[in-house]
């Protein structure tokens, strides 16, 4: 129930914080979602800003004229825009910040102005020309229904300019102003975000736009700012609006025989050059394929795929001698392998691990760290049949959040140890990162790591067939790269199994008992969800999962019974004190509620990794 309410709260809060973008032009006679910015009648007025461009065509080439148009003091514009004099003629298209008072009128935000028509004109000319698209002509007509199509000189019009005030969720995220910005030809999301020094993602979210969305001329967007607005004038200004009609020059058609012959000759030469280019490309591709073939053959000669420098003799073959040359793994293993691994000899492994030095190189049970070719690697000791299972699993998956398998060393016989060589991410395992007080893990990095782990579990549960339960998700099997991204290790181990084969009733995960019912394929992956919840608790608190029961008891206050203030205080006491106040309490509450849902005793009440990924996707 708490989890469902949490998802509803996230969805409602996010939607209320966003206004919609109307792609229709200023002069369009249609009213769409976003033609005016909506509000709740309970919302308080706010002081915000809009952007206006200096334009000589409409007589607004200095701050004195612009301040008169928007009925504000010119001194306020001078200070806000860093301009010396109100009579200074501004460069054509120079963007000017104008302060406005925005309030909720009925169901729409608006900044109310009055405008006296100086000459006979039309509503589109006033809305899209004089006010540069800061309102639609249809809105101006609806606000002044007594006027006809044309507006006579001396008429006083009510002008409701588009504006918006940040909602509760936006204010909670630090948004102080929503600046109304009119879009002209040449404007775009990236240049606009650079102009106001904000992230493009924030601009898209404030206008309910998808990534790579297009914004069109004669429309407006809202720019979310967390501090007083400053326009970066080093980013080129957009051109000012142009008059409705431009002079044209009639060009007389002439017949020129020489020009026609020149076109024909140019076409012939161009066709010849294209043919030559195609032939050259063909020869180049052929040469590249030949070079790659020679390089592959050279590599194969140096390294037999999946072999060991000490040959393995099979008991079934009756051979008792050993060859000094390399040998490959058994054919039935090679049949399931769809990628190549480096071959390492047992001497390479001993040299990398300082002869399996337990004091300096051992980092886990039968796991060692080492250096091979100046690259940090993780070397795992295992039996032959386990080696085969891990290699088979890695041959079927390909994901950036999985620790990569680099190579293998096969034992001398069926009873000798084999070794798998994996990459070793720079920052080690997540547990060590959380325990490192000297280089603490920031809140933003913790949420990114949670998202990365959720991504790979979603991949294992939904993107391979049959779906796959890892069964060993914990902070010591999660590694952190130099860029603070997470990678999951121990893929294909004997603990990790196909989801369709799992029927255990009780599973112990990270020190907590995860009760299970006899499971079908869909329910079995809930063990990973439980383990992921424990990892979330570690990320929030910094405490190790060995204290699993303590971690679970520490979030019982989320089950109800405490008042809102008490709930927040208990949450703050649970959060890792190393974080101090750098986290948002709303995000911390999100993660805590999500973790509590993941460690529910009933596996069917735990969320799916698909649900979890959607929630975490809003935080990164």
N, C-alpha and C positions, 0 to 999 in steps of 0.2 A: 504493500500500500504506500509506504514512504517513497519507494522507488518511483511508482507511478506518479504520485504528486510532485516528486522532484522533476520528472521529465516535463510534466505539464507546466510547472513554474518556469523552467528554462525556456520552453517554447513561447509562453505568453510574454515573459519579460523581454525576450529578444525581439518579438514582433512589435511590441509596443514601443521599442526604442528606435524603430526604423520607420522612415517615410518612404514612399514609393516614387520612383522616377517616371515622369510622363514623357515618352519619346515623341509625342506629337508637337508640332511647331507652335510658336506663339500665335500665329494667325489662324490656327485650326479652329473649326467651329464644333469640334467634338470635345466632350468632357470625359476624361479618363481618370483612373486611379492615379493620383499624383498631380492632377491639374491644379489642385490646391492641397496644401498640407493639412492633414486632419489633426484634431485635438480633442481632448476630453474637457468638458465644460468646467471641471474642477481644477484644471491646470492654471497656475498663476502666470501673469504676464512676465515677460523677461526683456532685458536689454540685449540686443544682438546686432548683427551687422549685415550689410549687403555690399556687393561690388558693383560700381558703375564706371563706365569708360568715358573719358573726355572726348567730346565729339563736336566739332565746329559746325557740322551740318545742321544740328538742332540747337545751336547757340549755347552749348554747355562746354566751353573750352577752358574755364577756370573755376576755382573753388567757390567764388562768390556766386556764380550762376548755379553751380551744382547744389550748394547749400540752400539757395532759394527754392530750387525744385523739390528738395526733400525736406524743406522746412526745419533745418537744423542750423546751429550757429557755425559760422565759417571758422571761428577760432578753434572749435573742436575738430574740424576737418584738418586744419593746419597741423595741429599737434599729432593727430592720428596718422597722417600721411607724410609727415616730415617735409612739408612744403613751406617755402619762405613767406610767400605773400598770397593773399586770396585773389589778387588780380594777375598773378603770373599765368601766362598762357601755357597750358599743358600740352605735352606732346600728344599728337593724335593717337587715341587708343590707350592712353595712360590709365591704368586701373586705380580707382580711388575707393578706399574703404569709407562707408557711410554708416554711422550708428542709427539704429531705428528702435522703436518700442514695439514689440510683438506681443499680441494678445489673442486670446481665444474668443472668436465671435461665432456663436452657434456651434457648428461642428468643425470650423476651419480656423487655422491661425491666419492673421493678417496684420500688416502695418498700415494703418489708415492714414491716407493723405487726401488733400483736395488739390485739384488742378484746374486753372482757368484757361480755356482755349484761346490762343492768341490769333488764330486764323482758321478759316473753314477747313476741316480735315475729317478723318475717319477714325473709328475705334482701333483698327489694326495699326494705323500710323502712330497713334498715341501709345498704345500698349507695346508694340514691337519696335517703334522708332524712338520716341521721346524717352520711354522707360526701359528700352533695350531688352524687352522680353521678361522683365521682372514680374509680369502678370500676363495672362492670356487675354486676347481681345474679347473672347467670349465671357470671361469673368468680368471685365470692365463693362460690357453691355448688360450683363445680369445685374450688376451693381447700380446701373443707371438706366433702368428700363423705359423711362419716359422719353429718351432720346431716340431719334431715327437712325438710319444708316450713316448719314453724314452729321457731323457735329458743327454747329454754327459758332462763329466768333463770340467770345464773352461768356459762353456757357461754363458753369462750374460743375466739375465732375468729381465724384467720390472714387478714389483710387485705392483698392485693397491689394497692396503688394504682397507677394509670396514671402513667407518667413516661417520659422518654426523654433520652438523652445525644446531643449533636451528633456526627455522623459525621465522617470525615476531610475530605470536601469542604466540609461546613458549617463546620467549624473553620477550614479554609483561607480561607473567606470571612469569617471574623471572628466567627462565631456562638459565643457563650460559654455560653448557657443556652437550654434549651427548657422554658418554664414551662407546666405543665399548668393549663388554665383551663376550669372547668365553665360550660357555656352554659345560660342561663335565658331565659325569655320576655323579649323586648325587646333581647337582645344581637344584635350583628351584626358583620360584618368591619370596617366603617369605624369605629364607636364603639370597638371593641376595639383597633384599631390606634392610635387617638387616645389611648386610655387608657395605652398603653405607649410612645407616641411612636415608632412604627415605620411603615414603608410598608405599605399594604394588600397590595401585591404580594408582599412578604416573608412575610406571614402566610399568604397563599394558597399560596405555594410550599412552605412548611414542612409544610402539611397536604394537599398534592397536590390542591388545589382549583382549579377553573377560575374565571376572572373572573365576577362576578355570581352566584357560588354562594350557596346558602342554608345557613345553619347552624341546627340545630334544638335546642329546649330539651332538657335532660337528656342532653346529649352533651358531649364535651370537645374542645378544640383545643389545639395546641401553639403557644406564642408565642415566636418566635426573638428573642433579645436578644444584643447585642454588648457589653453592659456590665451591671453589677449592676442588678437590677430595681427600678423605681420606678413606682408606680401614680399616675396623674394623677387625684386625687380630684375635680377640677373637672368631669370627665366624669361624668354621673349614674350612680350605682350601679344594678345590676340588682336587682330585688326578691328577697328570700330565698325558698327553697323553701317551698311552702305545705303544710299538713297534707293527708293523703289524702282527708279528707271535710270539707266545709264545711256549716254549717247552712243549711237552706232554709226559706223562709216560704211557706206555702200562700196563694195569692191566690184569693179567691172571685170567680167570674165574675158580672158584673152587666150587666143590660140597661139601656141608657140611650138613650132615643129622641132626646133633644136632641143627644147626642154623635154619633149616627148621622147626623142631619141636618147637623151641622157637617162631618163627613167628606165628605158628598155635595157640600155647597157648596164646600168647599175643593178637591175634585177638579175641579169645573166651572171654578172660577177658575184653577186651575193649567193646565188644558187651554187655556183662552182665552189665558193668558200665553204658553204655548208657541207657539201659532199666531201671535201678534203678533211673538214673537222670530224665528220662521222667516221671516215676511214682511220684517221689518227686515233680516235677514241677506241676503235676496234682493236688496233694493234697494241694500244696501251693496256687494255683489259687482258688481252692474251698474254702479254709480257708479265703482268702482275700475277696472273694465275700460275704461270710457269715458275716465277720466283717463289711464290707461296708454296708450291709443290716441292721445290728443291729444299726450302727451309724446313718444311714439315718432315721430309725424309731425313734431313740432317738431325733434326730433333729426335726423331724416332731411333736413329742409329745411336745417339748418345744416351737416351733414356727410354728403356722399355716401359711401356705403360703398366703401372701397378705392379712393379717387380721389386725385388730386394737384391742388394749386392751379394748376399749369401743365398745361394740357390736352395730351394725347398725340394726335398725328395719325398715322393708319395709312398706311403707304406704299401699301397695296392700295386704299385708298379714293380715291386720286387727289387728296385734299385737300392743299393746300400751306399754307393759312392756319392760324392758331391762335386759339382762343377764350380769353377771359379767364375763362370759367366753368369749374367743375370737371367732370371726366369720370371715368367708371368704367373698370375694367379690362375686358379682352375677355370676351365672354359665356361662352366655354368655360372660362375660369378661374373665373368666378362660379358656374358650375354645380357645381363641386366644393367650394365653400366653405359651411360650415355654421355659421359664426359671424361676427360683425361686428367690423371693425377700424376704428380711427380713421384719418381721412385727414389727412395732413400735407403741407404744401407744401415746395418746395425751400428757400424762405426760412426756414421753421421749422427745417429741418435745419441750415442754415448758422448760424443764430443759436444753436442748441443746442450746436454743436460749435466755436463761435468760428471759423467759416469753415474747418472741418476742420484746426484747429491741431494739428500733429503733436507739438509739445512738451508741451502741457498736456492734450490731449484724446484722443490716439491711445493705445489700450490693447492693440492687437493688429493683425494683418495685416488691413487694410481694416475695422477695428472701432474705433469712437470712443465715448467716454462724453460725456454732456451732460445738460442740464437742460431739461425741457419741463413747463410748468405746475408748477414747483418740485418736480418729481419726477425723481430720477436715472434715466436711461435709457441703454441700450446700443444704438448705431446701427451696423448692419452694411451695408456697401456691397457690392452684388452685381449680376450680370446679370439681365435680365428672366426668362430661363428658369429660373435658379436660384431667383429670388424665388417663382416659381410653385410649384416643388417644395417649398420650405419651408412656404409657406402651406397647400398641400394636406396636408402631413403634420400641421401643427398643427391643421387642421380635423378630424382623425380621432382626436386624442388629447386627454385631459384628465386631468392628474395634478399633484398638489401639488408634486412634486419635479422638475418641468420648468420652466425659465425661460420665463415667459409672453411671448407675442407680443402687443404692444399695437396696433401700427399699421404703415402702409406709406406710402411716397412713391414714386410711379411716375415714371420718367424721361420726358423730352420725346419721345423716339422709341425705336425698338427697339434702338438702339446706345448710348443714354445709360444711365448708372448708375441703378439703383433702390436704395431704402433700406428696410430693415426695422427697426422700432423695438421693442426688447425691454425688459423690466424689468431693472434693474441691482441685484441684491441688495446690501445695505448693506456687508457685510464683504468684498466683492470675491471674486476667485477663490481657490480652495483653496491654490494654490501661494504666493500672497502671504501668506495666513494662516500657513502653515507657516514662512515666511521671516521673519515679524515677531517679532523677539526681545522687543520692548517689550510686546506683548500676546500671549503665547504661547498656543497652542492646547492646552487640557487633554486628558488621556487620555480622560475621559468624553465630551468633545465629539468627539474623533477617532473613537471607536467609534460614536457616533451618526451621524456623517457617513458612515462606511463602510456602516452599515445603510441610510441614506437612498439612497445611490448603488445599493446592491444592490436596493433596492425598485423604483427606476425601471427598472433593467435587466431585472428580473424582469417588470415590466409590459410592456416593449417585446418581450421574448422570448416571453411566454406569453399576454398579454391582448389583443393585437390580431392581426388576420389580414390578410395573411400576417405571420408573425413578422418582427421588424425588428432588424437589426444596426446599432448606432450607428457603429462603426468609428473613432470619434475620442474615446474615453474617456481623459481625462488630467486632471491636477490644474489645468490652465488652462481646461478646459471645465467644471469643477465650481465653482459659486458658492455662497457661504455667506451666509445671511440674518442679520438682526439677532438672531435667536433661535438662531443657530448650527445651522441646519438646512441640508442640502445641496440644491442644484438643479442639474440637468444642462442644459447649453446645447448649441448646435450641432445641434439636432434637425432632420432633413430636409436636411442639407447634402449636397453631392455625394459626400462620403466615406461617409456613412451610406446603406445600401442595404437593399433587401428581402433577407432571408436566403436566399430561394429562388433569387436570381440570382447568388450569389457562388461563384466557382470558383477564386479566386487560390490559388496554392500557397505563397507566402511573403508575409507582411504584416509591416511594421515598426511596432511599437507602442511609443511612449514610449522610443525609444532601444534597445529590445530586439527581436530578430527572432522573430516568432511563426510558426514553420513550420506550413503548412496542407496537408492533402491535398485532392484534388478533392472538394468538399463537397456534401452534400445540405442540405436546409433545417435539419435538426436539428443538424448539425455546424457550420454557418457561424457561429452565434452564439458559438462558443467563442473567436472573436477578441476579443469584448467581455469574456469571462471572463479572458483573458490580460491585457488592459489593466486590468481591475479588480484583478488581482493586483499589477500594478505600482503602482497607486494605493495599495493596502494597504501595500506596502513604503515608499512615501513617507510615509504616515501614521505608520508605526512609527518610521522613521529620521529623518524630517524632511528627508532629502536629495532633491534634484530628480531626476526621471526621466531627465534628460539623462545622468546617471551610471548608466544602466540596467544595463550590464554589471557595474559595481561593486556595484550593489544585489543582483544575482542571485548574484554570487560571495560576497557577505557572508553569505548564508544557506545556504551549502553544508554547514555544520556540522549542519544538520537532517537531512541524508541519512544520518547514522549515523557511527560511528567515534569520536566523542567520548564520554567518560563523562558521567553526568548533571550533575555539578558543572561540568565544563568547558562543557557545552552551555549551562547557565544563564549562565555568565560571558560567553560569546561573545554570547549574546542580549542581555545587559545592555549590552555595549559597542556593539551595533548600534542599540539604542533611542536615540531623540533625547535628548541629554543635558539639554535644557531641561525634560524631564519629571521629572528627578530621581527621587524614589522614590514618586511619587503613583500609579503604576500597579500593578496586580496582575500578578505574574510569570506566573500561569496564563493570564490573558487575553492578555498579550503573546505567550505561546507559542502560544495558539490562533490569533491573527491571523497569526503568522509561518508556522505550518504550513499555514494556509489559503492564504496568499499563495504559498507554494511549490507547493502543489497547482495553483493557478490558472495558473502560468507553466510548467507541464510542456511539453516540446517536442511531445509527441504530443497533439493537441487532444482526442482521444477519452478521454484519461486525466484531462482537466481536469474539475472538478465542474460541475454545472449551476448556474444562478443560483437555482434552487429549493433545491438542497442548501446553497448559500452562505447564503441567506436564513434557513434553519432554524438554522444555526450562529450567525449574528450576532444572531438574535432572542433568544438566551439571554444576550447581553451588555448589552442596552439596557433 
